[in-house]
Amino acid sequence: MSNVFIAFQRTEETRCIIDAILEDNPNAVLNEQPAMVKIDAEGSMTIKRATIEEKIGRSFDLQEMQIHLITLSGHIDETDDEFTLSWQH
């Protein structure tokens, strides 16, 4: 199975997003660089709006992630509540 990944600029706000992703995806692997944070997961990764809101302490629109996004890999399935990366075989 192939890995999916998402990479963000390393900022204070992305810390909450990253914490939420790691909580919701226990198989995810964090790779921290000086200016970037990359999260890899085998097969798929789901980012949940509710978990980010819990961590960030306010309402959050998943499209806000794009402000901090550097790159990603995988097929995207996006709703108002979840953003999923996966490889469909």
PyMOL CGO cylinders between C-alpha atoms (Angstrom):
from pymol import cmd
from pymol.cgo import CYLINDER

trace = [
    CYLINDER, 0.00, 0.00, 0.00, 1.28, 3.51, -0.82, 0.3, 1, 1, 1, 1, 1, 1,
    CYLINDER, 1.28, 3.51, -0.82, 1.75, 6.38, 1.59, 0.3, 1, 1, 1, 1, 1, 1,
    CYLINDER, 1.75, 6.38, 1.59, -0.20, 9.62, 1.48, 0.3, 1, 1, 1, 1, 1, 1,
    CYLINDER, -0.20, 9.62, 1.48, 1.23, 12.79, 2.97, 0.3, 1, 1, 1, 1, 1, 1,
    CYLINDER, 1.23, 12.79, 2.97, 0.51, 16.41, 3.72, 0.3, 1, 1, 1, 1, 1, 1,
    CYLINDER, 0.51, 16.41, 3.72, 3.07, 19.13, 4.47, 0.3, 1, 1, 1, 1, 1, 1,
    CYLINDER, 3.07, 19.13, 4.47, 2.48, 22.45, 6.20, 0.3, 1, 1, 1, 1, 1, 1,
    CYLINDER, 2.48, 22.45, 6.20, 4.53, 25.55, 6.91, 0.3, 1, 1, 1, 1, 1, 1,
    CYLINDER, 4.53, 25.55, 6.91, 5.73, 25.37, 10.48, 0.3, 1, 1, 1, 1, 1, 1,
    CYLINDER, 5.73, 25.37, 10.48, 3.71, 28.04, 12.35, 0.3, 1, 1, 1, 1, 1, 1,
    CYLINDER, 3.71, 28.04, 12.35, 1.98, 28.37, 15.69, 0.3, 1, 1, 1, 1, 1, 1,
    CYLINDER, 1.98, 28.37, 15.69, -1.46, 27.86, 14.10, 0.3, 1, 1, 1, 1, 1, 1,
    CYLINDER, -1.46, 27.86, 14.10, -0.42, 24.71, 12.24, 0.3, 1, 1, 1, 1, 1, 1,
    CYLINDER, -0.42, 24.71, 12.24, 0.62, 23.13, 15.56, 0.3, 1, 1, 1, 1, 1, 1,
    CYLINDER, 0.62, 23.13, 15.56, -3.10, 22.69, 16.43, 0.3, 1, 1, 1, 1, 1, 1,
    CYLINDER, -3.10, 22.69, 16.43, -3.87, 21.29, 12.97, 0.3, 1, 1, 1, 1, 1, 1,
    CYLINDER, -3.87, 21.29, 12.97, -0.97, 18.84, 13.23, 0.3, 1, 1, 1, 1, 1, 1,
    CYLINDER, -0.97, 18.84, 13.23, -1.99, 17.73, 16.73, 0.3, 1, 1, 1, 1, 1, 1,
    CYLINDER, -1.99, 17.73, 16.73, -5.53, 17.07, 15.47, 0.3, 1, 1, 1, 1, 1, 1,
    CYLINDER, -5.53, 17.07, 15.47, -4.29, 15.07, 12.46, 0.3, 1, 1, 1, 1, 1, 1,
    CYLINDER, -4.29, 15.07, 12.46, -2.04, 12.92, 14.66, 0.3, 1, 1, 1, 1, 1, 1,
    CYLINDER, -2.04, 12.92, 14.66, -4.88, 12.30, 17.14, 0.3, 1, 1, 1, 1, 1, 1,
    CYLINDER, -4.88, 12.30, 17.14, -7.30, 11.19, 14.40, 0.3, 1, 1, 1, 1, 1, 1,
    CYLINDER, -7.30, 11.19, 14.40, -4.68, 9.13, 12.51, 0.3, 1, 1, 1, 1, 1, 1,
    CYLINDER, -4.68, 9.13, 12.51, -2.71, 7.00, 14.99, 0.3, 1, 1, 1, 1, 1, 1,
    CYLINDER, -2.71, 7.00, 14.99, -0.77, 5.38, 12.13, 0.3, 1, 1, 1, 1, 1, 1,
    CYLINDER, -0.77, 5.38, 12.13, 0.53, 8.77, 10.93, 0.3, 1, 1, 1, 1, 1, 1,
    CYLINDER, 0.53, 8.77, 10.93, 4.24, 9.59, 11.15, 0.3, 1, 1, 1, 1, 1, 1,
    CYLINDER, 4.24, 9.59, 11.15, 5.40, 13.12, 11.91, 0.3, 1, 1, 1, 1, 1, 1,
    CYLINDER, 5.40, 13.12, 11.91, 8.52, 14.49, 10.20, 0.3, 1, 1, 1, 1, 1, 1,
    CYLINDER, 8.52, 14.49, 10.20, 9.50, 17.94, 11.51, 0.3, 1, 1, 1, 1, 1, 1,
    CYLINDER, 9.50, 17.94, 11.51, 11.89, 20.16, 9.57, 0.3, 1, 1, 1, 1, 1, 1,
    CYLINDER, 11.89, 20.16, 9.57, 13.02, 23.72, 10.43, 0.3, 1, 1, 1, 1, 1, 1,
    CYLINDER, 13.02, 23.72, 10.43, 10.36, 25.44, 8.27, 0.3, 1, 1, 1, 1, 1, 1,
    CYLINDER, 10.36, 25.44, 8.27, 8.03, 22.55, 7.39, 0.3, 1, 1, 1, 1, 1, 1,
    CYLINDER, 8.03, 22.55, 7.39, 6.08, 19.74, 9.03, 0.3, 1, 1, 1, 1, 1, 1,
    CYLINDER, 6.08, 19.74, 9.03, 5.23, 16.66, 6.94, 0.3, 1, 1, 1, 1, 1, 1,
    CYLINDER, 5.23, 16.66, 6.94, 2.79, 13.96, 8.02, 0.3, 1, 1, 1, 1, 1, 1,
    CYLINDER, 2.79, 13.96, 8.02, 2.86, 10.56, 6.28, 0.3, 1, 1, 1, 1, 1, 1,
    CYLINDER, 2.86, 10.56, 6.28, 0.31, 7.76, 6.61, 0.3, 1, 1, 1, 1, 1, 1,
    CYLINDER, 0.31, 7.76, 6.61, 0.00, 4.42, 4.93, 0.3, 1, 1, 1, 1, 1, 1,
    CYLINDER, 0.00, 4.42, 4.93, -3.04, 4.17, 2.65, 0.3, 1, 1, 1, 1, 1, 1,
    CYLINDER, -3.04, 4.17, 2.65, -5.15, 7.08, 3.87, 0.3, 1, 1, 1, 1, 1, 1,
    CYLINDER, -5.15, 7.08, 3.87, -5.40, 10.02, 6.25, 0.3, 1, 1, 1, 1, 1, 1,
    CYLINDER, -5.40, 10.02, 6.25, -8.51, 11.87, 7.42, 0.3, 1, 1, 1, 1, 1, 1,
    CYLINDER, -8.51, 11.87, 7.42, -8.44, 15.41, 8.79, 0.3, 1, 1, 1, 1, 1, 1,
    CYLINDER, -8.44, 15.41, 8.79, -11.54, 16.23, 10.86, 0.3, 1, 1, 1, 1, 1, 1,
    CYLINDER, -11.54, 16.23, 10.86, -12.84, 19.76, 11.30, 0.3, 1, 1, 1, 1, 1, 1,
    CYLINDER, -12.84, 19.76, 11.30, -14.28, 18.96, 14.75, 0.3, 1, 1, 1, 1, 1, 1,
    CYLINDER, -14.28, 18.96, 14.75, -10.93, 17.78, 16.11, 0.3, 1, 1, 1, 1, 1, 1,
    CYLINDER, -10.93, 17.78, 16.11, -9.13, 20.87, 14.77, 0.3, 1, 1, 1, 1, 1, 1,
    CYLINDER, -9.13, 20.87, 14.77, -11.80, 23.11, 16.34, 0.3, 1, 1, 1, 1, 1, 1,
    CYLINDER, -11.80, 23.11, 16.34, -11.28, 21.33, 19.65, 0.3, 1, 1, 1, 1, 1, 1,
    CYLINDER, -11.28, 21.33, 19.65, -7.52, 21.96, 19.49, 0.3, 1, 1, 1, 1, 1, 1,
    CYLINDER, -7.52, 21.96, 19.49, -7.63, 25.50, 18.11, 0.3, 1, 1, 1, 1, 1, 1,
    CYLINDER, -7.63, 25.50, 18.11, -10.48, 26.70, 20.34, 0.3, 1, 1, 1, 1, 1, 1,
    CYLINDER, -10.48, 26.70, 20.34, -12.60, 28.32, 17.63, 0.3, 1, 1, 1, 1, 1, 1,
    CYLINDER, -12.60, 28.32, 17.63, -14.63, 27.57, 14.52, 0.3, 1, 1, 1, 1, 1, 1,
    CYLINDER, -14.63, 27.57, 14.52, -12.49, 26.30, 11.66, 0.3, 1, 1, 1, 1, 1, 1,
    CYLINDER, -12.49, 26.30, 11.66, -13.20, 25.97, 7.95, 0.3, 1, 1, 1, 1, 1, 1,
    CYLINDER, -13.20, 25.97, 7.95, -11.11, 23.15, 6.47, 0.3, 1, 1, 1, 1, 1, 1,
    CYLINDER, -11.11, 23.15, 6.47, -10.26, 25.41, 3.53, 0.3, 1, 1, 1, 1, 1, 1,
    CYLINDER, -10.26, 25.41, 3.53, -8.20, 27.50, 5.98, 0.3, 1, 1, 1, 1, 1, 1,
    CYLINDER, -8.20, 27.50, 5.98, -5.60, 24.71, 5.83, 0.3, 1, 1, 1, 1, 1, 1,
    CYLINDER, -5.60, 24.71, 5.83, -4.68, 25.87, 2.34, 0.3, 1, 1, 1, 1, 1, 1,
    CYLINDER, -4.68, 25.87, 2.34, -3.12, 29.04, 3.79, 0.3, 1, 1, 1, 1, 1, 1,
    CYLINDER, -3.12, 29.04, 3.79, -0.49, 26.89, 5.51, 0.3, 1, 1, 1, 1, 1, 1,
    CYLINDER, -0.49, 26.89, 5.51, -0.29, 24.03, 3.00, 0.3, 1, 1, 1, 1, 1, 1,
    CYLINDER, -0.29, 24.03, 3.00, 2.94, 23.35, 1.11, 0.3, 1, 1, 1, 1, 1, 1,
    CYLINDER, 2.94, 23.35, 1.11, 2.09, 20.12, -0.70, 0.3, 1, 1, 1, 1, 1, 1,
    CYLINDER, 2.09, 20.12, -0.70, 0.17, 16.88, -0.43, 0.3, 1, 1, 1, 1, 1, 1,
    CYLINDER, 0.17, 16.88, -0.43, 0.03, 13.47, -2.06, 0.3, 1, 1, 1, 1, 1, 1,
    CYLINDER, 0.03, 13.47, -2.06, -3.04, 11.30, -2.61, 0.3, 1, 1, 1, 1, 1, 1,
    CYLINDER, -3.04, 11.30, -2.61, -6.55, 11.52, -3.96, 0.3, 1, 1, 1, 1, 1, 1,
    CYLINDER, -6.55, 11.52, -3.96, -8.58, 14.19, -2.19, 0.3, 1, 1, 1, 1, 1, 1,
    CYLINDER, -8.58, 14.19, -2.19, -12.11, 13.70, -0.88, 0.3, 1, 1, 1, 1, 1, 1,
    CYLINDER, -12.11, 13.70, -0.88, -13.34, 16.84, 0.86, 0.3, 1, 1, 1, 1, 1, 1,
    CYLINDER, -13.34, 16.84, 0.86, -16.55, 17.73, 2.68, 0.3, 1, 1, 1, 1, 1, 1,
    CYLINDER, -16.55, 17.73, 2.68, -17.29, 20.55, 5.12, 0.3, 1, 1, 1, 1, 1, 1,
    CYLINDER, -17.29, 20.55, 5.12, -16.40, 18.18, 7.99, 0.3, 1, 1, 1, 1, 1, 1,
    CYLINDER, -16.40, 18.18, 7.99, -13.55, 16.01, 6.68, 0.3, 1, 1, 1, 1, 1, 1,
    CYLINDER, -13.55, 16.01, 6.68, -10.58, 16.18, 4.32, 0.3, 1, 1, 1, 1, 1, 1,
    CYLINDER, -10.58, 16.18, 4.32, -9.35, 12.72, 3.31, 0.3, 1, 1, 1, 1, 1, 1,
    CYLINDER, -9.35, 12.72, 3.31, -6.24, 11.75, 1.38, 0.3, 1, 1, 1, 1, 1, 1,
    CYLINDER, -6.24, 11.75, 1.38, -6.10, 8.20, 0.04, 0.3, 1, 1, 1, 1, 1, 1,
    CYLINDER, -6.10, 8.20, 0.04, -4.81, 6.01, -2.75, 0.3, 1, 1, 1, 1, 1, 1,
    CYLINDER, -4.81, 6.01, -2.75, -7.58, 4.24, -4.61, 0.3, 1, 1, 1, 1, 1, 1,
    CYLINDER, -7.58, 4.24, -4.61, -6.53, 0.93, -6.21, 0.3, 1, 1, 1, 1, 1, 1,
]
cmd.load_cgo(trace, "trace")
